[in-house]
Amino acid sequence: MMNFAWIALVPALPLLAALLIAGLHLAGPARGERGEALTARVTLAAAGAAFLLLLGLDVSALVAGAPGQVDVADWFASGDFRLPLSFTLDNLSLGFGTLVGFIALVTLKFSVSYMHREAGFHRFFIGMNLFVAGMLLIVLAGNAGLAFVGWELAGVSSWMLIGYAFERDTATLNAQRAFLTNRIGDAGFLLAIALAFLWMGGLDWNTMSHAAARLPTLYVGLIGFGFVTAALAKSAQVPFSPWIARALEGPTPSSAIFYGAVMVHAGVYLVIRLETVLIHTPGVMALIAALGLITALYGWLVGMVQTDVKSGLLFATLTQVGLMFLACGLGLFQLAAWHMALHATWRAWQFLAAPSYMHLLNATTTPPAPAWMRNCPRLYTAALQRFWLEPLADRLLTRPTQGLAHDMRAVDDNVISRLVGMPAAQSAAALLDARDNSATVVRGRGLAGGLLVWLAGRLGDFEQRLVLQGGGGKLAEGMRRLGDWLKWVEGLLEQPRYLLLMMMATLVVIL
């Protein structure tokens, strides 16, 4: 009989594969077309091993019964607070986890040929491995804290692959839209985690389930609302729907596994996992049902006027996921679970076949919108404009964020640089612009970028005032070289590929 503690290896294997590919790429073996075979072998070996482990655990569960909660080790403990590295192995998690592992393996195998000779081949597979690790963590996690780590891994990898063609402004802007929208959901997730620990005494699903029966409805409702907000954002339900259409900017395999098969169902899975908590909150259940119904109608109407295959499939997916939320809101959680599994399998195949779908259907054009819609000009126009949700989201989220970044850059150039004794034209950001005009994606923007530019400015001021004017000699020469080296490092860190590497390293430290 298999030891269920092996479950920890299932999400760890694709995570290790991502780190190994990144290391091999930096070291040299996994670069260019010659390194594609090595990257593919590492990826498929990790995905295949994780899938086989899941099958072994399934067989063991069938023979001896699913163990439920499995504690592998203590992840974090302080005083009375204990957060274990735990996994929930029941029919829901093992069933959907095996499905995720299977779809991931098929999609990765498809991607090896599909992405052949692409300039970002290795970067693509780093992102895909991170995503698989994140989704397996979401599905198998035994507590909300570990599930949140998977939630963030899936979100970061989604941002990476939507912005895959980062040299194009459209790709980076669409990645930014998706990133900002999902941060709202993440805020809800974090709020729910904090309130669950405060009022329920723990983050394990079982602990939360038992505590929900004795807590006041208001407390349970607030916790449920936080989790449901995260679920609605991740599954692109109204009012969070606009980001998912922009997410098609990524390569077709990532669209298949993200928005057709797996990630778009992550919110549904979270709601089903919290069934025993949500049934105590009638108001939240009603909200789930209402937004699910609205999203289903939205996806159905907008999907009728789409003229390309992937967009049509995407809005069909929104319709089906909306129906799953409607079923959950009505208390039909088991029906939603079966619907989720069947839809994920079917839609994955459709998205992978999207590039040749017209040929498979022997069609030359997409069918027009139905006559009843064309005869209603206002409804037809609203559907074509996607009910104006996208410009509304841009006005409320994207533009304010871009404005804040622009203002921070202006403060850096016109205030901070002058305070440290550097004219605005000689700031580190300006020097970087003059040296590398091709780096138009990430150049000292946001909090991290601003801090790097400020640090470079302070080091430059120290070098100029305390060393170069203080006597020269070997110390001055050494400090000058150190300053040049730090500016070179800063330039590297502001490039997208190194920024992504730093983000992955941060996630490793968190884990």
N, C-alpha and C positions, 0 to 999 in steps of 0.2 A: 504494500500500500504506500502511495506517495506521501511524503511529508508535506503538509500544506504550507510550511514556512518557506518553501521554494517559491511561493507566490511573489516574494519581493524581487525575484530576478526578472519577472515578466516586464514591468516597466523599466527596470534598470538596464536591461540589454539594449533597447534602442537608444536610451540616453547615453550609454557608454559608446555605442556605435557613432553617435553624433560627435562626441568628444574625440574619438579616435580618428574619424575622418578629418576633423578640424586640425588635429595635431599632425596627421600625415600630409595635409595640404600645406601647412606652414613649413614642415620639414622638407617637402619636395616630392615624395613619391606619388602623392595623390594630386597631381596637377595636370591640366590639359587633357587631351584625348588619350594619351598613354596611361594616365592614372584612372581612367573611367572604370576599367575592369576591377581594380582594387577597391574603389569606392562602392561599386555595385556588389562585390562579394561581401564586404563588411556589412552593408545594409541588409542584404538578403539573408545572410547568416544570422544576424541579430533578430530580424523579423520572423524568420523561420523557427529559430530556437524558442522565441517567446510564444509563438503559436503552438508548437509541440508541447511546451510546458502547460499551456492552458488546456490542451486536449488531455494530457495526463491527469491534470487536476479534475477535469470533468469526469473522467473514468473513475477516479478515486472517489469523487463525490457520489457517483451513481452506485458504487459498491458499498461504501461505508456511510453515505449521507454527507451532505454539505455541512461543514463545521460552523458556519456563521461567522463569528468574529475570531480573527487570528491576530494575536499580538506578536510581532517579530522582535521588537526591541523598544526601549524608551528613546523617543526622538528628542524630547525636551522635557525637563522637569525642574521646577523651582518652587520650594515650599509645598503648598497643597496642590499646586498646578502640575498636572502631568499630561503630556501629549505623546501618546505612544505611536510608534510606527506600526499601525494596525491596518488590516485589510478585512473587508466584509466579503465572505464567500458564501453567497446564497444563490438561489436559482436565477435571480435577476442579474447579479453581477457576473457570475460565471457564464451565463448564457450570452449576455450582451458583450462581455469581455472577449469571449471566443469569436463572436461575430466581428468585433473591431479588429482583432488580430488577423482574421482571415481576409477581411477587406483591405487592411493595410498591406499584407503580404502580396495580394494580387495587384494592388495599385502600384506598389514599389517595383514589382517585376515588370509591369507595363511601362513604368517610368524609365527604366534602364534604356529601352529602345527609343522611347518617345523623346527623351532629352539628349540623345546621342549627339555629340559635337556642339552642344550648347556651351556658351562661354561660362555660364554659371552652373554647370553640371554638379560640381561638388558642393557648392553653396546650397543648391536645391535639395540635395539629399541630407545635408545637415539639418535644414529646416524640417524636412519630412520626418526624420528620425526623432527630432524634438517633439514634433506633433504627436507621433505615435506614442511616445513615452507619456506625454501629457494626457492623452485620451485614456490610456490604460490606467493611469493614476486616478483619473476622475471616476472611472467605472468601478475600480477595485478598492478604492480608499475606504478605510473603516471609520474615518472621522472627517469632519469638515475642514480641519486644518490641512491634512494631506491632500484632500480633494482640491483645495484652493491652489496648492502648488501645481497640480496638474492643470487646473483652470488657467493659470498664468503661463505655463509652458505652451499650452495650446494657443493662447492669445498671442504670445510673442512669435511663435512660429508662423501663425496666420499673418501677422504683420510683415514678417520677413518675406513670405512668398507672394503676398499681394504686391509688395514693392520689389519683386524679383528683378524687373527691368528698371533698376533705380536710376539709370541715366535718363529716363523719361519722366518729365514732371507729372504727367497724368498718373503714372504708377505710384510715385511717392505720395501724391495728394490723396489718392484713393486708399493707400495704406494708412495714411494719417486719419482719414475719416473713420475707417474701421477701428483703428486703435482708440480714438477718442470716444466713440460710442460705447465700446466694450469697457472702457474705464468706469463708466457710469454703473454698469453691472457689477464690476469689481468692487466699487464702493458699497453697493448693496450687500455683496457677499461678505465683505469685511465687517460691516455693521451687524449682520446676522451672527457672525462668529463671535464678536464681542458680546452681544446680548445673550447668546446661548451660553457662553461661559459664565456670564454674570448671573443669569437667572436659572439656568438648567444644571450648572455645576460641571459641565463637561461638553466635549465636542463629538464624542462617539455617536453614531447614528442611534444605537440602542439606548444610550443615556438620554438623548434628546427625545426619543419616542416615549420613554417612560415618564419623563418630566412634563411633557406636553399635556398629559392627562390631569395633572394636579395644579398646573399654573393657571392664573387668570387668562381669560380669552384675549385680553388686550396685549399681554406680554407675548403670548404665542403668536398672535397676529403680527406684531412688530418683527419678530424673528422670521416668521414665514414670509412677510413682505420683503425683507432684505434678500432672502434666498430667491424668491420669485422674480425680483427685479433683475438679479444676475441671470436667471434662467431666460427671461424674456429678451434681455440684451444679447445673450449668446446665441439664441435661436432666432434672432432677428424678427421678433414679433412686434406688431404695431405698439408703440410709436418708434421702435428702434429698427424698423425694417430697411430704411434707406441704405445702410452701410453694405448690406449683403450683395446688392446689385453691382456696386463698385468693386466688390471683392473678386469678380470674374476677371479682373486684370491679371491675375496670376496664371501660371501654366495650367493646362487642362487637367493633368493628374491631381494637382492640388485642389482644383475646383471640385473634382470628383469626390475626394475623401473629406474635404472640409465642408462644402456647402451642399453636396448631394447625399452623402452617406453617413458621415460620422459627427462632425462638430456641430452641425445644425441641429442634431438630435441631443446634444449634451444638455441643453436646458430641459428638454423633456425628461431625460434620464434623472436629472437632479430633482425635478418635481415628483417623479414616481418614487425615488428613493425617500423623499420626505413625506410620503403618503400618511404615515401615522402621526405626523406633526400637523399637516395641513388640514386633516379632517376635523380638527378642533377649531378651525378658523373659517367660519362660513363666509365672512367678508372677502378674505383672500381667495377662497375657492370661487366665489362669484366673479372676482376680478379676473382670475385665470380663464374662466369660461368665456367671459365677455371679450377679452382681448384675443383669445383664440378664435372666436367666431369672426371678429372684425378682421383679423389677419387672413383667415381663410377666404373671406369675401374679397379682400384687397388683392390677394395673390391670384384668385380666380379671374377677377375683372382685368387686372393689369396683364396677366398672362395671355389673355385673348388677343391683345394687340401687338404682341412681340413678333419680330420678324427674323430673329436668329435663334438657332437651336438652343444654345446655352442659356440665353435669357428666358426662353420658354420653359426649359427644364427648371430653372431657378425659381420662377414664380409658381410653377406647379409644386415644387418642393415646399415653398412657403404655405401654399394652400393645405397640403397634407399635414405639415407640422402644426399649423393652426388648428386643424381638426383634432390632432393629438392633445393639444392644450385644452380644447373644448371638452374632450373626453375626460381629461384629468379634473377639470373644474366641475364636471358633473358627477365625479366620484368613480368613474369607470377606468381606474388605473390599470387593471389587467388588460383591458381592451387597448388602451394606449400603448402598453408595452409590446403587445403582439403587432400592432400597427407600426410601431417604431422599427422593430426588427425586420419586418417584411419590406417596408418602404426603403430602409437603408440599403438592403441588398439589391433591390430592383433599381433604385436611383443611382447607385454606384456604377452599375453596368451601363446605364443610359449616359451618364456623364463621360465615362471612358470611351464610349462609342460616339460621342458627340461630333468629333471631327469628320466622321464618315456616316453620320446619321442620315443625311439626305440621300446618300447612295444606297444605304440599307433599305430605305423606304421607297426607292425608285421615284423620288420626287425631285422636281426642279425648282419649285418655289414653295414657300410656306403658305398655308391656307389663310385667307383673309379673315378678319373679325366677323362674327355672325351678323346677319342682316339686322336683327333687332337692336344690336348695339350701334351699328352704323346709322340706323334711323333715329337714334337718340344722340344728337350732336354734343350735348353737354356731357353726358356720361362718357361718350367716346373720347372727347377731348381730355376729360379728367383721367381716364385710364391711360391715354398716351402720355400725359404729364405725371403719371404715377401719383395722382392726387396731390401733387405739389409737396410731398413729404421731403424730397431730397433738398430743394432749396431752403425749406424751413430748417432742416437739420444743419445745413451749411451755415445759415444765419445764426443759429443758436449755439453751435459747437465749433465748427471749423474756423470760421472767420474770427471769432473772439480769440481763439488759441493762436492763430497766425498773427493777429494784431498784438497779442501779448509778447510773442517771440520777437516781432519787429521792434516793439518798444524796448525790450530788454537789450536788443542789439544796439539801439540808438543810445541807451544809457551807458552801455559799455564803451562805445566809441567816443561819446561826447562828454561823459562825466568821469567814469572810472579811469580811463586813460589819462585824462588831464590831471586828476588827483594824484596819480602816481608819477607825474612829470613827463608823460609821453603825449605828444600832439596826436590828435585823432587820426591823422593820416598815417602815423607810424605805429598804430596799435597792432597787436599780434594778429588780429583778424584781418586788418588791412594788408599786412605783410603776406598773410596766407593767400588772400585774394589775388595779390599781385603775382605771387609765385606760381599758383596753380588755379587757373581760371576754370579748369574742368571740374573742380570739386564744388559743384553747385547744389548738392543734396543736403549735406550736414556740415555747417561751418560755424561752430561756436554758438549754435542756437539752443534755446532751452536752458534749463538749470545747469545740467552737467557741462554743456558747452560753454555757458557763461562763466562757470567756475574755472574751467581750464584756461579761458582767455584771461580772466582776472589774475590767475596764478602766474601765467606767463608774463603779464604786465608787471607784477610785483617783482618777479625775478629779474626782469630787464631793468627795472628801476634800481634794484640792489646792485646789479652789476655796474650800471652807469655811474651811480653816485658814490658808492662805497669802495669800489674796486678800481675802475678805470681812472677815477679822479684822485685816488689815494696812493699813488706811488708807482703803479705799473709793476713791471717785473714778471716773474714766473707766476705769482698769485693772480695777477691780472690776466695773464694769458690763459691760465687754467680756468678761471672763472668765465672768461670769454668762450672757451670751448664748451664748458658746461652749459652756458646759456644757449649756445647754438644747438647743442644736443637736446636740451629740453624743448626748444622750439621745434626741432625735428620730430621729437616724440609727440608733442602736441599736435602737429600736423597729421601724424599717422593716426592718433586717437580720434581725430575728427573725421577721418574717412569712414564711410559706411561699413566696410568689411571689418575694420578693427573695432568699431563701436559694437558691432554684433558679437564679436569675440568677447569683449568685455561683459556684455549682457549675459552671455552663456556662462562665463566664469562666475558672475554674481549668482546665477541660478544654482550652480554647482555648490557654492558656499552655503546657500540657503538650504539645499537638500542635505 
